[in-house]
Amino acid sequence: MEQMTLMQAMQERHSVRSYLDTRVPEEIREALDSCRDTLVEGQDLHITLVWDDPDGFDSWLAHYGRFRNARNYIVLSAPRGKDLDEAAGYCGEVLVLRAQQLGLRTCWAALTFNRKAVRHVVPDGDALIIVIALGYGADNGTAHRSQPAEKLAALSSDDPAWYVQGVRAALTAPTAINQQKFRITRSGRKVSIRPTGFGPCLRIDQGIVKCHFEIAAGKENFEWA
């Protein structure tokens, strides 16, 4: 069976909180480990993949967040005092899309996990940034409602195709409580994606949105402003 493309993964990936009691095979774990190793090379961001641990999402908050049977998760952290929230969002979403390609489902979790249990896998001296649940989904999730493109991006009739494609992909990016508090602008080949207003996880969301835009637009077509 042909593996889905990253563009398909962005379209089909939705948040899933309920998982099957099915063990993720070693070859998929190794594929995600390899992806992680490439992402963190040369930077201070730390990404830890945790498998077969029922404690990570065994808490009142996790049950309140309707998580069920979430036994695998990804922990993103960085040395205290270093602002790597945007990098965590970008790299975490690359892993999320890779997991989608491999048949797994995921959900970003800023609060709804067992913080005490998760802290045990965070490297000494690091601050926990965010956690991502993953596994075989009990369902495929549902698409989130997006704001109109005109509210989130500066668009005109003479925009190049790569920019329009990037904006469309950015609209599919998951954001905290589906807030979509970002703005995309372009000046020639220079593109800017900035958080707007106030809310949780804005810098993480910025990284996730940048990931989607970059995949769809193509790195060769633009530069980040």
CYANA upper distance limits for C-alpha pairs under 8 A (distance plus 0.5 A):
  3 GLN  CA    101 GLN  CA      6.86
  3 GLN  CA    102 LEU  CA      8.21
  4 MET  CA      8 GLN  CA      6.39
  4 MET  CA      9 ALA  CA      6.99
  4 MET  CA    101 GLN  CA      6.18
  5 THR  CA      9 ALA  CA      6.69
  5 THR  CA    101 GLN  CA      7.76
  6 LEU  CA     10 MET  CA      6.68
  6 LEU  CA     97 LEU  CA      7.17
  6 LEU  CA     98 ARG  CA      8.26
  6 LEU  CA    101 GLN  CA      7.90
  6 LEU  CA    215 ILE  CA      8.05
  7 MET  CA     11 GLN  CA      6.96
  7 MET  CA    169 ALA  CA      8.49
  7 MET  CA    215 ILE  CA      8.06
  7 MET  CA    216 ALA  CA      7.37
  8 GLN  CA     12 GLU  CA      6.54
  9 ALA  CA     13 ARG  CA      6.12
  9 ALA  CA     97 LEU  CA      6.29
  9 ALA  CA     98 ARG  CA      8.48
  9 ALA  CA    100 GLN  CA      6.41
  9 ALA  CA    101 GLN  CA      6.66
 10 MET  CA     97 LEU  CA      7.18
 10 MET  CA    169 ALA  CA      7.78
 10 MET  CA    172 THR  CA      7.18
 10 MET  CA    173 ALA  CA      7.97
 10 MET  CA    212 HIS  CA      7.84
 11 GLN  CA    169 ALA  CA      8.49
 11 GLN  CA    172 THR  CA      7.17
 13 ARG  CA     97 LEU  CA      7.89
 13 ARG  CA    100 GLN  CA      6.96
 13 ARG  CA    105 ARG  CA      7.87
 13 ARG  CA    140 ASN  CA      8.19
 13 ARG  CA    141 GLY  CA      8.31
 14 HIS  CA    105 ARG  CA      8.23
 14 HIS  CA    106 THR  CA      8.04
 14 HIS  CA    107 CYS  CA      8.27
 14 HIS  CA    140 ASN  CA      7.22
 14 HIS  CA    141 GLY  CA      5.54
 14 HIS  CA    142 THR  CA      6.27
 14 HIS  CA    143 ALA  CA      6.35
 14 HIS  CA    144 HIS  CA      8.15
 14 HIS  CA    174 PRO  CA      8.45
 15 SER  CA    105 ARG  CA      7.89
 15 SER  CA    106 THR  CA      6.35
 15 SER  CA    107 CYS  CA      5.17
 15 SER  CA    108 TRP  CA      7.91
 15 SER  CA    140 ASN  CA      8.41
 15 SER  CA    141 GLY  CA      6.05
 15 SER  CA    142 THR  CA      7.74
 16 VAL  CA    105 ARG  CA      6.67
 16 VAL  CA    106 THR  CA      6.13
 16 VAL  CA    107 CYS  CA      5.99
 16 VAL  CA    137 GLY  CA      6.87
 16 VAL  CA    138 ALA  CA      8.43
 16 VAL  CA    139 ASP  CA      7.59
 16 VAL  CA    140 ASN  CA      7.07
 16 VAL  CA    141 GLY  CA      5.60
 17 ARG  CA     66 ARG  CA      6.88
 17 ARG  CA     67 PHE  CA      5.12
 17 ARG  CA     68 ARG  CA      6.75
 17 ARG  CA     70 ALA  CA      7.83
 17 ARG  CA    106 THR  CA      7.99
 17 ARG  CA    107 CYS  CA      6.84
 17 ARG  CA    133 ALA  CA      8.18
 17 ARG  CA    137 GLY  CA      8.19
 18 SER  CA     66 ARG  CA      7.95
 18 SER  CA     67 PHE  CA      6.04
 18 SER  CA     68 ARG  CA      4.99
 18 SER  CA     69 ASN  CA      6.76
 18 SER  CA     70 ALA  CA      7.36
 18 SER  CA    137 GLY  CA      6.59
 18 SER  CA    138 ALA  CA      6.02
 18 SER  CA    139 ASP  CA      7.93
 19 TYR  CA     68 ARG  CA      6.62
 19 TYR  CA     69 ASN  CA      5.83
 19 TYR  CA     70 ALA  CA      6.48
 19 TYR  CA    135 GLY  CA      6.62
 19 TYR  CA    136 TYR  CA      6.06
 19 TYR  CA    137 GLY  CA      4.84
 19 TYR  CA    138 ALA  CA      5.26
 19 TYR  CA    139 ASP  CA      8.30
 20 LEU  CA     69 ASN  CA      7.23
 20 LEU  CA    135 GLY  CA      7.88
 20 LEU  CA    136 TYR  CA      6.08
 20 LEU  CA    137 GLY  CA      6.35
 20 LEU  CA    138 ALA  CA      5.84
 21 ASP  CA     69 ASN  CA      7.21
 21 ASP  CA    136 TYR  CA      8.42
 22 THR  CA    135 GLY  CA      8.40
 22 THR  CA    136 TYR  CA      7.22
 23 ARG  CA     52 ASP  CA      8.15
 24 VAL  CA     28 ILE  CA      7.24
 24 VAL  CA     29 ARG  CA      7.41
 24 VAL  CA    135 GLY  CA      7.48
 24 VAL  CA    136 TYR  CA      8.21
 25 PRO  CA     29 ARG  CA      7.01
 26 GLU  CA     30 GLU  CA      6.55
 27 GLU  CA     31 ALA  CA      6.68
 28 ILE  CA     32 LEU  CA      6.82
 28 ILE  CA    102 LEU  CA      7.36
 29 ARG  CA     33 ASP  CA      6.62
 30 GLU  CA     34 SER  CA      6.60
 31 ALA  CA     35 CYS  CA      6.82
 32 LEU  CA     36 ARG  CA      6.58
 32 LEU  CA     95 LEU  CA      7.46
 32 LEU  CA     98 ARG  CA      7.75
 32 LEU  CA     99 ALA  CA      7.63
 33 ASP  CA     37 ASP  CA      6.63
 33 ASP  CA     49 LEU  CA      8.04
 34 SER  CA     38 THR  CA      6.91
 35 CYS  CA     39 LEU  CA      6.86
 35 CYS  CA     95 LEU  CA      7.37
 35 CYS  CA     98 ARG  CA      8.38
 36 ARG  CA     40 VAL  CA      6.82
 36 ARG  CA     47 ILE  CA      7.30
 36 ARG  CA     95 LEU  CA      7.51
 37 ASP  CA     41 GLU  CA      6.67
 39 LEU  CA     91 CYS  CA      6.77
 40 VAL  CA     44 ASP  CA      7.68
 40 VAL  CA     45 LEU  CA      6.55
 40 VAL  CA     46 HIS  CA      7.15
 40 VAL  CA     47 ILE  CA      7.85
 44 ASP  CA     78 ALA  CA      6.75
 44 ASP  CA     79 PRO  CA      7.58
 45 LEU  CA     76 LEU  CA      7.75
 45 LEU  CA     77 SER  CA      6.65
 45 LEU  CA     78 ALA  CA      5.43
 45 LEU  CA     79 PRO  CA      8.21
 45 LEU  CA     84 LEU  CA      7.24
 45 LEU  CA     87 ALA  CA      7.87
 45 LEU  CA     88 ALA  CA      7.52
 46 HIS  CA     76 LEU  CA      6.28
 46 HIS  CA     77 SER  CA      5.69
 46 HIS  CA     78 ALA  CA      6.27
 47 ILE  CA     74 ILE  CA      7.31
 47 ILE  CA     75 VAL  CA      6.16
 47 ILE  CA     76 LEU  CA      5.19
 47 ILE  CA     77 SER  CA      7.05
 48 THR  CA     74 ILE  CA      6.17
 48 THR  CA     75 VAL  CA      5.54
 48 THR  CA     76 LEU  CA      7.06
 48 THR  CA    121 VAL  CA      7.85
 48 THR  CA    122 VAL  CA      8.18
 49 LEU  CA     72 ASN  CA      8.17
 49 LEU  CA     73 TYR  CA      6.59
 49 LEU  CA     74 ILE  CA      5.07
 49 LEU  CA     75 VAL  CA      6.93
 50 VAL  CA     72 ASN  CA      6.08
 50 VAL  CA     73 TYR  CA      5.82
 50 VAL  CA     74 ILE  CA      6.59
 50 VAL  CA     75 VAL  CA      8.17
 51 TRP  CA     71 ARG  CA      7.02
 51 TRP  CA     72 ASN  CA      5.01
 51 TRP  CA     73 TYR  CA      7.20
 52 ASP  CA     71 ARG  CA      5.56
 52 ASP  CA     72 ASN  CA      6.11
 53 ASP  CA     71 ARG  CA      5.32
 53 ASP  CA     72 ASN  CA      6.69
 54 PRO  CA     58 ASP  CA      6.92
 54 PRO  CA     69 ASN  CA      7.78
 54 PRO  CA     70 ALA  CA      7.19
 54 PRO  CA     71 ARG  CA      5.06
 54 PRO  CA     72 ASN  CA      8.20
 55 ASP  CA     59 SER  CA      8.41
 55 ASP  CA     71 ARG  CA      7.96
 55 ASP  CA    114 ASN  CA      7.45
 55 ASP  CA    117 ALA  CA      6.64
 56 GLY  CA     70 ALA  CA      8.31
 56 GLY  CA     71 ARG  CA      7.48
 56 GLY  CA     72 ASN  CA      8.48
 56 GLY  CA     73 TYR  CA      8.11
 56 GLY  CA    113 PHE  CA      6.62
 56 GLY  CA    114 ASN  CA      5.66
 56 GLY  CA    115 ARG  CA      7.98
 56 GLY  CA    117 ALA  CA      6.00
 56 GLY  CA    118 VAL  CA      6.08
 57 PHE  CA     62 ALA  CA      5.94
 57 PHE  CA     63 HIS  CA      8.42
 57 PHE  CA     67 PHE  CA      7.66
 57 PHE  CA     70 ALA  CA      6.59
 57 PHE  CA     71 ARG  CA      7.66
 57 PHE  CA    112 THR  CA      7.97
 57 PHE  CA    113 PHE  CA      5.12
 57 PHE  CA    114 ASN  CA      5.78
 58 ASP  CA     62 ALA  CA      6.78
 58 ASP  CA     63 HIS  CA      7.86
 58 ASP  CA    113 PHE  CA      7.47
 58 ASP  CA    114 ASN  CA      6.40
 59 SER  CA     63 HIS  CA      6.82
 59 SER  CA    113 PHE  CA      6.90
 59 SER  CA    114 ASN  CA      5.71
 60 TRP  CA     64 TYR  CA      6.50
 61 LEU  CA     65 GLY  CA      6.57
 61 LEU  CA    111 LEU  CA      7.79
 61 LEU  CA    112 THR  CA      5.28
 61 LEU  CA    113 PHE  CA      6.67
 61 LEU  CA    114 ASN  CA      7.93
 62 ALA  CA     66 ARG  CA      6.91
 62 ALA  CA     67 PHE  CA      6.02
 62 ALA  CA    112 THR  CA      4.95
 62 ALA  CA    113 PHE  CA      5.37
 62 ALA  CA    114 ASN  CA      7.50
 63 HIS  CA     67 PHE  CA      6.04
 63 HIS  CA     68 ARG  CA      7.83
 63 HIS  CA    112 THR  CA      8.37
 64 TYR  CA    112 THR  CA      8.04
 65 GLY  CA    112 THR  CA      6.33
 70 ALA  CA    133 ALA  CA      6.86
 70 ALA  CA    134 LEU  CA      7.49
 70 ALA  CA    135 GLY  CA      7.67
 71 ARG  CA    133 ALA  CA      8.30
 71 ARG  CA    134 LEU  CA      8.32
 71 ARG  CA    135 GLY  CA      8.08
 72 ASN  CA    133 ALA  CA      6.55
 72 ASN  CA    134 LEU  CA      6.00
 72 ASN  CA    135 GLY  CA      6.71
 73 TYR  CA    131 VAL  CA      7.27
 73 TYR  CA    132 ILE  CA      5.88
 73 TYR  CA    133 ALA  CA      4.75
 73 TYR  CA    134 LEU  CA      5.92
 74 ILE  CA    131 VAL  CA      6.06
 74 ILE  CA    132 ILE  CA      5.44
 74 ILE  CA    133 ALA  CA      6.91
 74 ILE  CA    134 LEU  CA      8.09
 75 VAL  CA    118 VAL  CA      8.14
 75 VAL  CA    121 VAL  CA      8.39
 75 VAL  CA    122 VAL  CA      7.91
 75 VAL  CA    128 LEU  CA      8.05
 75 VAL  CA    129 ILE  CA      8.30
 75 VAL  CA    130 ILE  CA      6.81
 75 VAL  CA    131 VAL  CA      5.20
 75 VAL  CA    132 ILE  CA      7.14
 76 LEU  CA     88 ALA  CA      6.85
 76 LEU  CA     92 GLY  CA      8.06
 76 LEU  CA    128 LEU  CA      6.90
 76 LEU  CA    129 ILE  CA      6.07
 76 LEU  CA    130 ILE  CA      6.01
 76 LEU  CA    131 VAL  CA      6.69
 77 SER  CA     88 ALA  CA      8.24
 77 SER  CA    122 VAL  CA      7.28
 77 SER  CA    123 PRO  CA      8.43
 77 SER  CA    126 ASP  CA      6.49
 77 SER  CA    127 ALA  CA      6.04
 77 SER  CA    128 LEU  CA      4.98
 77 SER  CA    129 ILE  CA      5.50
 77 SER  CA    130 ILE  CA      7.68
 78 ALA  CA     82 LYS  CA      7.13
 78 ALA  CA     83 ASP  CA      8.38
 78 ALA  CA     84 LEU  CA      7.13
 78 ALA  CA    126 ASP  CA      5.51
 78 ALA  CA    127 ALA  CA      6.05
 78 ALA  CA    128 LEU  CA      7.34
 78 ALA  CA    129 ILE  CA      7.72
 79 PRO  CA    125 GLY  CA      6.22
 79 PRO  CA    126 ASP  CA      4.60
 79 PRO  CA    127 ALA  CA      6.46
 80 ARG  CA    125 GLY  CA      6.73
 80 ARG  CA    126 ASP  CA      5.69
 80 ARG  CA    127 ALA  CA      5.65
 84 LEU  CA     88 ALA  CA      6.57
 85 ASP  CA     89 GLY  CA      6.75
 85 ASP  CA    129 ILE  CA      7.26
 85 ASP  CA    203 ARG  CA      6.05
 85 ASP  CA    204 ILE  CA      5.43
 85 ASP  CA    207 GLY  CA      8.07
 86 GLU  CA     90 TYR  CA      6.74
 86 GLU  CA    203 ARG  CA      5.49
 86 GLU  CA    204 ILE  CA      5.23
 86 GLU  CA    205 ASP  CA      7.79
 86 GLU  CA    206 GLN  CA      6.52
 86 GLU  CA    207 GLY  CA      4.85
 86 GLU  CA    208 ILE  CA      8.18
 87 ALA  CA     91 CYS  CA      6.43
 87 ALA  CA    204 ILE  CA      7.95
 87 ALA  CA    207 GLY  CA      6.49
 88 ALA  CA     92 GLY  CA      6.06
 88 ALA  CA    129 ILE  CA      7.95
 88 ALA  CA    130 ILE  CA      8.42
 88 ALA  CA    204 ILE  CA      6.84
 88 ALA  CA    207 GLY  CA      7.51
 89 GLY  CA     93 GLU  CA      6.55
 89 GLY  CA    203 ARG  CA      8.06
 89 GLY  CA    204 ILE  CA      4.83
 89 GLY  CA    205 ASP  CA      6.57
 89 GLY  CA    206 GLN  CA      7.50
 89 GLY  CA    207 GLY  CA      4.83
 89 GLY  CA    208 ILE  CA      5.20
 90 TYR  CA     94 VAL  CA      6.95
 90 TYR  CA    204 ILE  CA      8.02
 90 TYR  CA    206 GLN  CA      8.38
 90 TYR  CA    207 GLY  CA      4.66
 90 TYR  CA    208 ILE  CA      5.21
 90 TYR  CA    209 VAL  CA      8.12
 90 TYR  CA    210 LYS  CA      7.20
 90 TYR  CA    211 CYS  CA      5.78
 91 CYS  CA     95 LEU  CA      6.96
 91 CYS  CA    207 GLY  CA      8.32
 91 CYS  CA    208 ILE  CA      8.42
 91 CYS  CA    211 CYS  CA      8.41
 92 GLY  CA     96 VAL  CA      6.68
 92 GLY  CA    132 ILE  CA      8.38
 92 GLY  CA    208 ILE  CA      8.12
 93 GLU  CA     97 LEU  CA      6.59
 93 GLU  CA    208 ILE  CA      6.18
 93 GLU  CA    211 CYS  CA      7.34
 94 VAL  CA     98 ARG  CA      6.71
 94 VAL  CA    211 CYS  CA      7.55
 95 LEU  CA     99 ALA  CA      6.55
 96 VAL  CA    100 GLN  CA      6.76
 96 VAL  CA    105 ARG  CA      8.46
 96 VAL  CA    106 THR  CA      6.99
 97 LEU  CA    101 GLN  CA      6.80
 98 ARG  CA    102 LEU  CA      6.86
 99 ALA  CA    103 GLY  CA      6.93
 99 ALA  CA    104 LEU  CA      5.66
 99 ALA  CA    105 ARG  CA      7.28
 99 ALA  CA    106 THR  CA      8.17
 99 ALA  CA    134 LEU  CA      8.44
100 GLN  CA    104 LEU  CA      5.59
100 GLN  CA    105 ARG  CA      6.34
100 GLN  CA    106 THR  CA      8.22
103 GLY  CA    136 TYR  CA      7.66
104 LEU  CA    134 LEU  CA      7.08
104 LEU  CA    135 GLY  CA      5.69
104 LEU  CA    136 TYR  CA      5.42
104 LEU  CA    137 GLY  CA      7.23
105 ARG  CA    134 LEU  CA      6.02
105 ARG  CA    135 GLY  CA      6.07
105 ARG  CA    136 TYR  CA      6.27
105 ARG  CA    137 GLY  CA      5.84
105 ARG  CA    140 ASN  CA      7.61
106 THR  CA    132 ILE  CA      7.11
106 THR  CA    133 ALA  CA      5.85
106 THR  CA    134 LEU  CA      4.78
106 THR  CA    135 GLY  CA      7.21
106 THR  CA    137 GLY  CA      8.36
107 CYS  CA    132 ILE  CA      6.01
107 CYS  CA    133 ALA  CA      5.66
107 CYS  CA    134 LEU  CA      7.12
108 TRP  CA    130 ILE  CA      8.11
108 TRP  CA    131 VAL  CA      6.71
108 TRP  CA    132 ILE  CA      4.96
108 TRP  CA    133 ALA  CA      6.98
109 ALA  CA    113 PHE  CA      7.47
109 ALA  CA    130 ILE  CA      6.97
109 ALA  CA    131 VAL  CA      5.78
109 ALA  CA    132 ILE  CA      6.13
109 ALA  CA    133 ALA  CA      7.66
110 ALA  CA    129 ILE  CA      8.42
110 ALA  CA    130 ILE  CA      5.77
110 ALA  CA    131 VAL  CA      6.86
110 ALA  CA    201 CYS  CA      8.31
111 LEU  CA    115 ARG  CA      8.46
113 PHE  CA    118 VAL  CA      8.41
113 PHE  CA    131 VAL  CA      8.39
114 ASN  CA    118 VAL  CA      6.70
115 ARG  CA    119 ARG  CA      6.49
116 LYS  CA    120 HIS  CA      7.65
117 ALA  CA    121 VAL  CA      8.45
118 VAL  CA    122 VAL  CA      7.53
119 ARG  CA    128 LEU  CA      7.97
122 VAL  CA    126 ASP  CA      7.00
122 VAL  CA    127 ALA  CA      8.17
122 VAL  CA    128 LEU  CA      7.32
144 HIS  CA    178 ASN  CA      7.72
145 ARG  CA    178 ASN  CA      8.48
146 SER  CA    171 LEU  CA      6.92
146 SER  CA    172 THR  CA      8.01
146 SER  CA    180 GLN  CA      8.33
147 GLN  CA    151 LYS  CA      7.22
147 GLN  CA    152 LEU  CA      7.84
147 GLN  CA    171 LEU  CA      8.30
147 GLN  CA    180 GLN  CA      8.12
148 PRO  CA    152 LEU  CA      7.57
149 ALA  CA    153 ALA  CA      6.43
149 ALA  CA    167 VAL  CA      7.89
149 ALA  CA    168 ARG  CA      7.93
149 ALA  CA    171 LEU  CA      7.73
150 GLU  CA    154 ALA  CA      7.05
150 GLU  CA    155 LEU  CA      7.10
151 LYS  CA    183 ARG  CA      8.48
152 LEU  CA    180 GLN  CA      8.38
152 LEU  CA    181 LYS  CA      8.42
152 LEU  CA    182 PHE  CA      6.79
152 LEU  CA    183 ARG  CA      5.39
152 LEU  CA    184 ILE  CA      6.77
153 ALA  CA    167 VAL  CA      7.54
153 ALA  CA    183 ARG  CA      5.95
153 ALA  CA    184 ILE  CA      4.92
153 ALA  CA    185 THR  CA      6.46
154 ALA  CA    183 ARG  CA      8.32
154 ALA  CA    184 ILE  CA      6.73
154 ALA  CA    185 THR  CA      5.67
154 ALA  CA    186 ARG  CA      7.67
155 LEU  CA    159 ASP  CA      7.28
155 LEU  CA    164 VAL  CA      8.49
155 LEU  CA    185 THR  CA      8.48
159 ASP  CA    163 TYR  CA      6.97
159 ASP  CA    164 VAL  CA      7.25
160 PRO  CA    164 VAL  CA      7.14
161 ALA  CA    165 GLN  CA      6.61
162 TRP  CA    166 GLY  CA      6.60
162 TRP  CA    216 ALA  CA      7.78
162 TRP  CA    217 ALA  CA      5.02
162 TRP  CA    218 GLY  CA      7.61
162 TRP  CA    221 ASN  CA      7.56
163 TYR  CA    167 VAL  CA      6.70
163 TYR  CA    217 ALA  CA      6.40
164 VAL  CA    168 ARG  CA      6.74
164 VAL  CA    217 ALA  CA      8.38
165 GLN  CA    169 ALA  CA      6.74
165 GLN  CA    213 PHE  CA      8.23
165 GLN  CA    216 ALA  CA      6.26
165 GLN  CA    217 ALA  CA      6.31
166 GLY  CA    170 ALA  CA      6.62
166 GLY  CA    212 HIS  CA      7.59
166 GLY  CA    213 PHE  CA      4.69
166 GLY  CA    214 GLU  CA      7.09
166 GLY  CA    215 ILE  CA      8.00
166 GLY  CA    216 ALA  CA      5.37
166 GLY  CA    217 ALA  CA      5.02
167 VAL  CA    171 LEU  CA      6.95
167 VAL  CA    184 ILE  CA      8.06
167 VAL  CA    213 PHE  CA      6.70
168 ARG  CA    172 THR  CA      7.63
168 ARG  CA    213 PHE  CA      8.41
169 ALA  CA    173 ALA  CA      7.53
169 ALA  CA    212 HIS  CA      5.99
169 ALA  CA    213 PHE  CA      6.19
169 ALA  CA    216 ALA  CA      6.65
170 ALA  CA    209 VAL  CA      5.68
170 ALA  CA    210 LYS  CA      7.72
170 ALA  CA    212 HIS  CA      5.68
170 ALA  CA    213 PHE  CA      5.60
171 LEU  CA    209 VAL  CA      8.33
172 THR  CA    212 HIS  CA      8.23
173 ALA  CA    208 ILE  CA      6.87
173 ALA  CA    209 VAL  CA      5.98
173 ALA  CA    212 HIS  CA      6.87
174 PRO  CA    178 ASN  CA      7.12
174 PRO  CA    205 ASP  CA      7.94
174 PRO  CA    208 ILE  CA      7.70
174 PRO  CA    209 VAL  CA      8.28
175 THR  CA    179 GLN  CA      6.55
175 THR  CA    180 GLN  CA      6.34
175 THR  CA    205 ASP  CA      5.78
175 THR  CA    208 ILE  CA      8.18
176 ALA  CA    180 GLN  CA      8.23
176 ALA  CA    200 PRO  CA      7.13
176 ALA  CA    201 CYS  CA      6.84
176 ALA  CA    202 LEU  CA      8.25
176 ALA  CA    205 ASP  CA      7.45
179 GLN  CA    199 GLY  CA      8.47
181 LYS  CA    195 PRO  CA      6.25
181 LYS  CA    196 THR  CA      5.62
181 LYS  CA    197 GLY  CA      7.17
181 LYS  CA    198 PHE  CA      8.44
181 LYS  CA    202 LEU  CA      7.68
182 PHE  CA    193 ILE  CA      7.12
182 PHE  CA    194 ARG  CA      5.97
182 PHE  CA    195 PRO  CA      4.80
182 PHE  CA    196 THR  CA      5.62
182 PHE  CA    206 GLN  CA      7.53
183 ARG  CA    192 SER  CA      8.41
183 ARG  CA    193 ILE  CA      6.09
183 ARG  CA    194 ARG  CA      5.95
183 ARG  CA    195 PRO  CA      6.94
183 ARG  CA    196 THR  CA      7.16
184 ILE  CA    191 VAL  CA      7.68
184 ILE  CA    192 SER  CA      6.15
184 ILE  CA    193 ILE  CA      5.05
184 ILE  CA    194 ARG  CA      7.27
185 THR  CA    191 VAL  CA      6.30
185 THR  CA    192 SER  CA      5.78
185 THR  CA    193 ILE  CA      7.16
186 ARG  CA    190 LYS  CA      6.17
186 ARG  CA    191 VAL  CA      5.00
186 ARG  CA    192 SER  CA      6.88
187 SER  CA    191 VAL  CA      6.99
189 ARG  CA    221 ASN  CA      7.49
189 ARG  CA    222 PHE  CA      5.13
189 ARG  CA    223 GLU  CA      6.48
190 LYS  CA    222 PHE  CA      6.44
190 LYS  CA    223 GLU  CA      5.49
190 LYS  CA    224 TRP  CA      6.15
190 LYS  CA    225 ALA  CA      5.69
191 VAL  CA    222 PHE  CA      7.35
191 VAL  CA    223 GLU  CA      6.69
191 VAL  CA    224 TRP  CA      5.55
191 VAL  CA    225 ALA  CA      5.86
192 SER  CA    224 TRP  CA      6.44
192 SER  CA    225 ALA  CA      5.68
193 ILE  CA    206 GLN  CA      7.40
193 ILE  CA    209 VAL  CA      8.39
193 ILE  CA    210 LYS  CA      7.46
194 ARG  CA    206 GLN  CA      7.14
195 PRO  CA    202 LEU  CA      6.46
195 PRO  CA    203 ARG  CA      7.40
195 PRO  CA    206 GLN  CA      6.82
198 PHE  CA    202 LEU  CA      8.13
201 CYS  CA    205 ASP  CA      6.57
202 LEU  CA    206 GLN  CA      6.64
203 ARG  CA    207 GLY  CA      7.00
204 ILE  CA    208 ILE  CA      6.96
205 ASP  CA    209 VAL  CA      6.61
206 GLN  CA    210 LYS  CA      6.62
207 GLY  CA    211 CYS  CA      6.72
208 ILE  CA    212 HIS  CA      7.06
209 VAL  CA    213 PHE  CA      6.70
210 LYS  CA    214 GLU  CA      6.42
211 CYS  CA    215 ILE  CA      6.77
212 HIS  CA    216 ALA  CA      6.88
213 PHE  CA    217 ALA  CA      6.35
214 GLU  CA    218 GLY  CA      6.04
214 GLU  CA    219 LYS  CA      6.40
215 ILE  CA    219 LYS  CA      7.80
217 ALA  CA    221 ASN  CA      7.30
217 ALA  CA    222 PHE  CA      8.32
218 GLY  CA    222 PHE  CA      7.96
219 LYS  CA    223 GLU  CA      7.91
